Amino acid sequence: SVTKERTEVILQGTSSLDPNDPTAVWEEFEFKCKPGDLKRRPCFISPYHYRLDWLMWFAAFQTYEQNEWIIHLAGKLLAQEEGTLSLLATNPFAGREPP
């Protein structure tokens, strides 16, 4: 079935030393085919899906406790693990200190 609304999980990081600081700038990790930037052309790869993007879609229907892999994904993004970053379209921290 198709829902009228689509909830999205968005992963962001900040270079701020205090992430609770209201002036902290949060930058989004973009996925290859997951909806994101409205100015980006949609990815069309039918009948296939990028697995991580597909998992993120279903993770939005549940809690992180039901999708523990998201915690591991966030840890790998914090560690700037190359294999994990290769699954994403953009890394806003490329060439900079990790978030």
N, CA, C and O atoms as CSV, one atom per row, in Angstrom:
chain,resi,resn,atom,element,x,y,z
A,1,SER,N,N,0.840,-1.180,0.000
A,1,SER,CA,C,0.000,0.000,0.000
A,1,SER,C,C,0.885,1.244,0.000
A,1,SER,O,O,2.058,1.187,0.369
A,2,VAL,N,N,0.329,2.322,-0.403
A,2,VAL,CA,C,1.041,3.588,-0.456
A,2,VAL,C,C,0.442,4.509,0.602
A,2,VAL,O,O,-0.777,4.637,0.715
A,3,THR,N,N,1.312,5.142,1.367
A,3,THR,CA,C,0.839,6.064,2.400
A,3,THR,C,C,0.758,7.475,1.840
A,3,THR,O,O,1.390,7.788,0.831
A,4,LYS,N,N,-0.024,8.324,2.500
A,4,LYS,CA,C,-0.160,9.701,2.052
A,4,LYS,C,C,1.043,10.544,2.457
A,4,LYS,O,O,1.346,11.544,1.807
A,5,GLU,N,N,1.725,10.152,3.517
A,5,GLU,CA,C,2.905,10.865,3.991
A,5,GLU,C,C,4.094,9.924,3.980
A,5,GLU,O,O,3.943,8.710,4.117
A,6,ARG,N,N,5.273,10.491,3.817
A,6,ARG,CA,C,6.491,9.687,3.861
A,6,ARG,C,C,7.427,10.291,4.890
A,6,ARG,O,O,7.896,11.418,4.735
A,7,THR,N,N,7.690,9.540,5.926
A,7,THR,CA,C,8.624,9.952,6.966
A,7,THR,C,C,10.025,9.545,6.521
A,7,THR,O,O,10.217,8.450,5.992
A,8,GLU,N,N,10.991,10.414,6.730
A,8,GLU,CA,C,12.376,10.138,6.332
A,8,GLU,C,C,13.309,10.215,7.527
A,8,GLU,O,O,13.144,11.067,8.400
A,9,VAL,N,N,14.287,9.324,7.562
A,9,VAL,CA,C,15.377,9.398,8.523
A,9,VAL,C,C,16.469,10.232,7.861
A,9,VAL,O,O,16.884,9.943,6.739
A,10,ILE,N,N,16.925,11.254,8.550
A,10,ILE,CA,C,17.977,12.121,8.019
A,10,ILE,C,C,19.172,12.036,8.955
A,10,ILE,O,O,19.045,12.259,10.158
A,11,LEU,N,N,20.331,11.712,8.398
A,11,LEU,CA,C,21.557,11.647,9.187
A,11,LEU,C,C,22.354,12.922,8.957
A,11,LEU,O,O,22.650,13.287,7.819
A,12,GLN,N,N,22.697,13.593,10.049
A,12,GLN,CA,C,23.446,14.841,9.991
A,12,GLN,C,C,24.612,14.782,10.966
A,12,GLN,O,O,24.608,13.995,11.912
A,13,GLY,N,N,25.601,15.615,10.725
A,13,GLY,CA,C,26.740,15.751,11.620
A,13,GLY,C,C,27.097,17.215,11.755
A,13,GLY,O,O,26.687,18.046,10.945
A,14,THR,N,N,27.867,17.524,12.790
A,14,THR,CA,C,28.312,18.899,12.998
A,14,THR,C,C,29.783,18.903,13.400
A,14,THR,O,O,30.272,17.969,14.036
A,15,SER,N,N,30.468,19.957,13.022
A,15,SER,CA,C,31.862,20.150,13.428
A,15,SER,C,C,31.947,20.927,14.729
A,15,SER,O,O,33.039,21.121,15.264
A,16,SER,N,N,30.832,21.363,15.233
A,16,SER,CA,C,30.797,22.147,16.464
A,16,SER,C,C,31.267,21.301,17.645
A,16,SER,O,O,30.928,20.123,17.750
A,17,LEU,N,N,32.042,21.906,18.519
A,17,LEU,CA,C,32.494,21.196,19.720
A,17,LEU,C,C,31.338,20.931,20.672
A,17,LEU,O,O,31.378,19.982,21.454
A,18,ASP,N,N,30.306,21.772,20.605
A,18,ASP,CA,C,29.113,21.591,21.437
A,18,ASP,C,C,27.911,21.430,20.515
A,18,ASP,O,O,27.383,22.423,20.016
A,19,PRO,N,N,27.467,20.186,20.278
A,19,PRO,CA,C,26.340,19.981,19.367
A,19,PRO,C,C,25.031,20.598,19.863
A,19,PRO,O,O,24.097,20.768,19.080
A,20,ASN,N,N,24.953,20.931,21.135
A,20,ASN,CA,C,23.747,21.556,21.676
A,20,ASN,C,C,23.742,23.077,21.497
A,20,ASN,O,O,22.740,23.737,21.773
A,21,ASP,N,N,24.862,23.621,21.037
A,21,ASP,CA,C,24.969,25.061,20.803
A,21,ASP,C,C,23.982,25.456,19.697
A,21,ASP,O,O,24.002,24.863,18.619
A,22,PRO,N,N,23.131,26.439,19.948
A,22,PRO,CA,C,22.154,26.835,18.924
A,22,PRO,C,C,22.794,27.343,17.628
A,22,PRO,O,O,22.134,27.375,16.589
A,23,THR,N,N,24.062,27.738,17.678
A,23,THR,CA,C,24.731,28.213,16.466
A,23,THR,C,C,25.455,27.090,15.718
A,23,THR,O,O,26.065,27.329,14.676
A,24,ALA,N,N,25.387,25.870,16.248
A,24,ALA,CA,C,26.032,24.733,15.587
A,24,ALA,C,C,25.409,24.523,14.201
A,24,ALA,O,O,24.189,24.559,14.046
A,25,VAL,N,N,26.256,24.307,13.213
A,25,VAL,CA,C,25.790,24.062,11.848
A,25,VAL,C,C,25.757,22.558,11.624
A,25,VAL,O,O,26.776,21.880,11.754
A,26,TRP,N,N,24.585,22.042,11.290
A,26,TRP,CA,C,24.404,20.615,11.037
A,26,TRP,C,C,24.366,20.392,9.532
A,26,TRP,O,O,23.649,21.081,8.806
A,27,GLU,N,N,25.153,19.413,9.072
A,27,GLU,CA,C,25.253,19.122,7.644
A,27,GLU,C,C,24.750,17.703,7.381
A,27,GLU,O,O,25.035,16.777,8.140
A,28,GLU,N,N,24.003,17.554,6.300
A,28,GLU,CA,C,23.337,16.286,5.994
A,28,GLU,C,C,24.206,15.382,5.123
A,28,GLU,O,O,24.845,15.830,4.172
A,29,PHE,N,N,24.210,14.110,5.472
A,29,PHE,CA,C,24.805,13.087,4.621
A,29,PHE,C,C,23.747,12.726,3.583
A,29,PHE,O,O,22.643,12.316,3.941
A,30,GLU,N,N,24.075,12.877,2.302
A,30,GLU,CA,C,23.123,12.568,1.228
A,30,GLU,C,C,23.314,11.123,0.774
A,30,GLU,O,O,24.440,10.640,0.653
A,31,PHE,N,N,22.222,10.458,0.532
A,31,PHE,CA,C,22.243,9.091,0.026
A,31,PHE,C,C,22.106,9.107,-1.491
A,31,PHE,O,O,21.671,10.103,-2.069
A,32,LYS,N,N,22.474,8.015,-2.126
A,32,LYS,CA,C,22.475,7.968,-3.588
A,32,LYS,C,C,21.071,8.043,-4.183
A,32,LYS,O,O,20.866,8.727,-5.186
A,33,CYS,N,N,20.115,7.362,-3.591
A,33,CYS,CA,C,18.771,7.336,-4.175
A,33,CYS,C,C,17.662,7.673,-3.194
A,33,CYS,O,O,16.499,7.764,-3.586
A,34,LYS,N,N,17.997,7.856,-1.940
A,34,LYS,CA,C,16.989,8.208,-0.947
A,34,LYS,C,C,16.561,9.652,-1.176
A,34,LYS,O,O,17.411,10.494,-1.464
A,35,PRO,N,N,15.269,9.970,-1.058
A,35,PRO,CA,C,14.852,11.369,-1.222
A,35,PRO,C,C,15.643,12.283,-0.292
A,35,PRO,O,O,15.937,11.927,0.849
A,36,GLY,N,N,15.975,13.447,-0.792
A,36,GLY,CA,C,16.754,14.413,-0.028
A,36,GLY,C,C,16.599,15.791,-0.639
A,36,GLY,O,O,15.522,16.385,-0.598
A,37,ASP,N,N,17.688,16.293,-1.207
A,37,ASP,CA,C,17.692,17.619,-1.815
A,37,ASP,C,C,16.624,17.696,-2.906
A,37,ASP,O,O,16.643,16.912,-3.855
A,38,LEU,N,N,15.694,18.640,-2.768
A,38,LEU,CA,C,14.600,18.776,-3.725
A,38,LEU,C,C,15.080,19.249,-5.095
A,38,LEU,O,O,14.353,19.115,-6.079
A,39,LYS,N,N,16.287,19.797,-5.175
A,39,LYS,CA,C,16.829,20.264,-6.446
A,39,LYS,C,C,17.575,19.164,-7.200
A,39,LYS,O,O,17.977,19.345,-8.349
A,40,ARG,N,N,17.755,18.009,-6.525
A,40,ARG,CA,C,18.464,16.892,-7.159
A,40,ARG,C,C,17.481,16.048,-7.965
A,40,ARG,O,O,16.364,15.779,-7.524
A,41,ARG,N,N,17.912,15.642,-9.137
A,41,ARG,CA,C,17.080,14.795,-9.984
A,41,ARG,C,C,16.880,13.445,-9.295
A,41,ARG,O,O,17.834,12.897,-8.742
A,42,PRO,N,N,15.665,12.898,-9.316
A,42,PRO,CA,C,15.429,11.602,-8.666
A,42,PRO,C,C,16.249,10.489,-9.311
A,42,PRO,O,O,16.482,10.487,-10.520
A,43,CYS,N,N,16.669,9.569,-8.501
A,43,CYS,CA,C,17.416,8.398,-8.955
A,43,CYS,C,C,16.414,7.395,-9.525
A,43,CYS,O,O,15.372,7.145,-8.920
A,44,PHE,N,N,16.721,6.831,-10.665
A,44,PHE,CA,C,15.828,5.857,-11.280
A,44,PHE,C,C,16.631,4.617,-11.622
A,44,PHE,O,O,17.440,4.627,-12.549
A,45,ILE,N,N,16.407,3.553,-10.873
A,45,ILE,CA,C,17.177,2.328,-11.069
A,45,ILE,C,C,16.275,1.098,-11.076
A,45,ILE,O,O,16.732,-0.003,-10.768
A,46,SER,N,N,15.018,1.269,-11.420
A,46,SER,CA,C,14.026,0.197,-11.386
A,46,SER,C,C,14.524,-0.997,-12.181
A,46,SER,O,O,15.142,-0.793,-13.226
A,47,PRO,N,N,14.297,-2.199,-11.759
A,47,PRO,CA,C,13.518,-2.621,-10.596
A,47,PRO,C,C,14.372,-2.800,-9.345
A,47,PRO,O,O,13.936,-3.444,-8.391
A,48,TYR,N,N,15.570,-2.246,-9.332
A,48,TYR,CA,C,16.482,-2.439,-8.220
A,48,TYR,C,C,16.459,-1.256,-7.258
A,48,TYR,O,O,16.014,-0.162,-7.605
A,49,HIS,N,N,16.946,-1.494,-6.047
A,49,HIS,CA,C,17.080,-0.437,-5.045
A,49,HIS,C,C,18.487,-0.502,-4.465
A,49,HIS,O,O,19.057,-1.583,-4.321
A,50,TYR,N,N,19.043,0.661,-4.132
A,50,TYR,CA,C,20.258,0.649,-3.328
A,50,TYR,C,C,19.844,0.155,-1.957
A,50,TYR,O,O,18.939,0.724,-1.347
A,51,ARG,N,N,20.474,-0.873,-1.467
A,51,ARG,CA,C,20.015,-1.543,-0.254
A,51,ARG,C,C,19.978,-0.608,0.960
A,51,ARG,O,O,18.997,-0.613,1.703
A,52,LEU,N,N,21.023,0.190,1.174
A,52,LEU,CA,C,21.044,1.081,2.327
A,52,LEU,C,C,19.909,2.100,2.231
A,52,LEU,O,O,19.229,2.361,3.224
A,53,ASP,N,N,19.700,2.670,1.063
A,53,ASP,CA,C,18.623,3.641,0.870
A,53,ASP,C,C,17.266,2.985,1.151
A,53,ASP,O,O,16.392,3.593,1.770
A,54,TRP,N,N,17.103,1.769,0.700
A,54,TRP,CA,C,15.872,1.017,0.900
A,54,TRP,C,C,15.653,0.738,2.386
A,54,TRP,O,O,14.536,0.874,2.887
A,55,LEU,N,N,16.721,0.347,3.095
A,55,LEU,CA,C,16.619,0.097,4.539
A,55,LEU,C,C,16.267,1.370,5.301
A,55,LEU,O,O,15.510,1.324,6.271
A,56,MET,N,N,16.811,2.507,4.868
A,56,MET,CA,C,16.495,3.779,5.519
A,56,MET,C,C,15.012,4.112,5.373
A,56,MET,O,O,14.408,4.684,6.280
A,57,TRP,N,N,14.434,3.757,4.244
A,57,TRP,CA,C,13.010,4.002,4.009
A,57,TRP,C,C,12.185,3.250,5.042
A,57,TRP,O,O,11.279,3.825,5.646
A,58,PHE,N,N,12.485,1.975,5.254
A,58,PHE,CA,C,11.728,1.172,6.213
A,58,PHE,C,C,12.053,1.523,7.660
A,58,PHE,O,O,11.205,1.371,8.538
A,59,ALA,N,N,13.262,1.987,7.914
A,59,ALA,CA,C,13.638,2.383,9.273
A,59,ALA,C,C,12.791,3.557,9.756
A,59,ALA,O,O,12.583,3.719,10.959
A,60,ALA,N,N,12.305,4.367,8.833
A,60,ALA,CA,C,11.491,5.531,9.201
A,60,ALA,C,C,10.140,5.126,9.781
A,60,ALA,O,O,9.474,5.939,10.423
A,61,PHE,N,N,9.733,3.888,9.564
A,61,PHE,CA,C,8.455,3.410,10.100
A,61,PHE,C,C,8.597,2.840,11.508
A,61,PHE,O,O,7.597,2.500,12.139
A,62,GLN,N,N,9.826,2.732,12.004
A,62,GLN,CA,C,10.080,2.103,13.286
A,62,GLN,C,C,11.008,2.974,14.120
A,62,GLN,O,O,11.367,4.080,13.715
A,63,THR,N,N,11.399,2.462,15.303
A,63,THR,CA,C,12.325,3.174,16.177
A,63,THR,C,C,13.744,2.658,15.936
A,63,THR,O,O,13.946,1.617,15.311
A,64,TYR,N,N,14.713,3.407,16.443
A,64,TYR,CA,C,16.099,2.949,16.271
A,64,TYR,C,C,16.354,1.659,17.044
A,64,TYR,O,O,17.244,0.888,16.683
A,65,GLU,N,N,15.579,1.415,18.106
A,65,GLU,CA,C,15.750,0.154,18.845
A,65,GLU,C,C,15.375,-1.047,17.970
A,65,GLU,O,O,15.898,-2.146,18.159
A,66,GLN,N,N,14.491,-0.838,17.038
A,66,GLN,CA,C,14.093,-1.905,16.124
A,66,GLN,C,C,15.032,-1.997,14.927
A,66,GLN,O,O,14.939,-2.934,14.134
A,67,ASN,N,N,15.922,-1.042,14.798
A,67,ASN,CA,C,16.886,-0.994,13.692
A,67,ASN,C,C,18.259,-0.632,14.235
A,67,ASN,O,O,18.788,0.439,13.938
A,68,GLU,N,N,18.831,-1.519,15.025
A,68,GLU,CA,C,20.113,-1.240,15.675
A,68,GLU,C,C,21.227,-0.953,14.677
A,68,GLU,O,O,22.223,-0.323,15.032
A,69,TRP,N,N,21.078,-1.397,13.459
A,69,TRP,CA,C,22.101,-1.162,12.440
A,69,TRP,C,C,22.307,0.333,12.200
A,69,TRP,O,O,23.386,0.738,11.767
A,70,ILE,N,N,21.294,1.164,12.473
A,70,ILE,CA,C,21.440,2.619,12.275
A,70,ILE,C,C,22.492,3.181,13.227
A,70,ILE,O,O,23.253,4.074,12.852
A,71,ILE,N,N,22.540,2.664,14.463
A,71,ILE,CA,C,23.548,3.110,15.433
A,71,ILE,C,C,24.944,2.751,14.915
A,71,ILE,O,O,25.873,3.553,15.019
A,72,HIS,N,N,25.086,1.565,14.367
A,72,HIS,CA,C,26.378,1.145,13.816
A,72,HIS,C,C,26.748,1.996,12.593
A,72,HIS,O,O,27.910,2.361,12.415
A,73,LEU,N,N,25.755,2.306,11.757
A,73,LEU,CA,C,25.989,3.166,10.601
A,73,LEU,C,C,26.470,4.543,11.052
A,73,LEU,O,O,27.430,5.075,10.494
A,74,ALA,N,N,25.820,5.117,12.044
A,74,ALA,CA,C,26.223,6.433,12.561
A,74,ALA,C,C,27.649,6.385,13.102
A,74,ALA,O,O,28.423,7.316,12.881
A,75,GLY,N,N,28.003,5.320,13.801
A,75,GLY,CA,C,29.370,5.175,14.315
A,75,GLY,C,C,30.397,5.123,13.198
A,75,GLY,O,O,31.476,5.705,13.312
A,76,LYS,N,N,30.061,4.425,12.117
A,76,LYS,CA,C,30.986,4.335,10.988
A,76,LYS,C,C,31.113,5.673,10.273
A,76,LYS,O,O,32.181,6.003,9.758
A,77,LEU,N,N,30.028,6.448,10.237
A,77,LEU,CA,C,30.098,7.786,9.649
A,77,LEU,C,C,30.953,8.702,10.517
A,77,LEU,O,O,31.728,9.505,9.997
A,78,LEU,N,N,30.817,8.586,11.832
A,78,LEU,CA,C,31.642,9.383,12.743
A,78,LEU,C,C,33.123,9.036,12.595
A,78,LEU,O,O,33.987,9.906,12.712
A,79,ALA,N,N,33.406,7.762,12.339
A,79,ALA,CA,C,34.793,7.315,12.160
A,79,ALA,C,C,35.292,7.554,10.730
A,79,ALA,O,O,36.452,7.286,10.419
A,80,GLN,N,N,34.395,8.066,9.855
A,80,GLN,CA,C,34.734,8.336,8.458
A,80,GLN,C,C,35.262,7.080,7.761
A,80,GLN,O,O,36.246,7.140,7.024
A,81,GLU,N,N,34.610,5.958,7.996
A,81,GLU,CA,C,35.007,4.685,7.390
A,81,GLU,C,C,34.740,4.733,5.882
A,81,GLU,O,O,33.607,4.945,5.449
A,82,GLU,N,N,35.790,4.536,5.097
A,82,GLU,CA,C,35.705,4.676,3.644
A,82,GLU,C,C,34.663,3.750,3.014
A,82,GLU,O,O,33.922,4.176,2.128
A,83,GLY,N,N,34.596,2.501,3.454
A,83,GLY,CA,C,33.636,1.563,2.886
A,83,GLY,C,C,32.209,2.025,3.083
A,83,GLY,O,O,31.377,1.886,2.186
A,84,THR,N,N,31.924,2.568,4.241
A,84,THR,CA,C,30.583,3.069,4.536
A,84,THR,C,C,30.308,4.342,3.752
A,84,THR,O,O,29.219,4.506,3.202
A,85,LEU,N,N,31.275,5.240,3.696
A,85,LEU,CA,C,31.091,6.493,2.957
A,85,LEU,C,C,30.869,6.244,1.470
A,85,LEU,O,O,30.224,7.051,0.801
A,86,SER,N,N,31.396,5.133,0.941
A,86,SER,CA,C,31.211,4.830,-0.482
A,86,SER,C,C,29.756,4.488,-0.802
A,86,SER,O,O,29.358,4.504,-1.967
A,87,LEU,N,N,28.962,4.180,0.222
A,87,LEU,CA,C,27.547,3.874,0.025
A,87,LEU,C,C,26.695,5.137,-0.084
A,87,LEU,O,O,25.516,5.066,-0.429
A,88,LEU,N,N,27.292,6.291,0.210
A,88,LEU,CA,C,26.566,7.555,0.215
A,88,LEU,C,C,26.883,8.375,-1.031
A,88,LEU,O,O,27.904,8.162,-1.686
A,89,ALA,N,N,25.998,9.311,-1.348
A,89,ALA,CA,C,26.227,10.204,-2.487
A,89,ALA,C,C,27.208,11.303,-2.120
A,89,ALA,O,O,28.080,11.650,-2.916
A,90,THR,N,N,27.071,11.858,-0.906
A,90,THR,CA,C,27.965,12.939,-0.491
A,90,THR,C,C,28.393,12.753,0.960
A,90,THR,O,O,27.664,12.204,1.785
A,91,ASN,N,N,29.597,13.230,1.236
A,91,ASN,CA,C,30.108,13.290,2.603
A,91,ASN,C,C,30.411,14.749,2.869
A,91,ASN,O,O,31.400,15.266,2.350
A,92,PRO,N,N,29.590,15.441,3.667
A,92,PRO,CA,C,29.825,16.857,3.892
A,92,PRO,C,C,31.120,17.150,4.651
A,92,PRO,O,O,31.517,18.309,4.768
A,93,PHE,N,N,31.777,16.117,5.163
A,93,PHE,CA,C,33.002,16.315,5.938
A,93,PHE,C,C,34.245,15.826,5.173
A,93,PHE,O,O,35.308,15.648,5.767
A,94,ALA,N,N,34.110,15.618,3.891
A,94,ALA,CA,C,35.258,15.172,3.077
A,94,ALA,C,C,36.372,16.223,3.150
A,94,ALA,O,O,36.137,17.411,2.931
A,95,GLY,N,N,37.570,15.769,3.458
A,95,GLY,CA,C,38.716,16.669,3.541
A,95,GLY,C,C,38.752,17.501,4.802
A,95,GLY,O,O,39.576,18.407,4.920
A,96,ARG,N,N,37.887,17.215,5.734
A,96,ARG,CA,C,37.830,17.968,6.998
A,96,ARG,C,C,37.866,16.987,8.167
A,96,ARG,O,O,37.845,15.771,7.977
A,97,GLU,N,N,37.919,17.525,9.347
A,97,GLU,CA,C,37.847,16.690,10.551
A,97,GLU,C,C,36.495,15.979,10.586
A,97,GLU,O,O,35.493,16.538,10.141
A,98,PRO,N,N,36.456,14.759,11.108
A,98,PRO,CA,C,35.177,14.056,11.204
A,98,PRO,C,C,34.184,14.820,12.095
A,98,PRO,O,O,34.578,15.637,12.928
A,99,PRO,N,N,32.908,14.540,11.903
A,99,PRO,CA,C,31.905,15.225,12.739
A,99,PRO,C,C,32.027,14.841,14.201
A,99,PRO,O,O,31.261,15.327,15.033
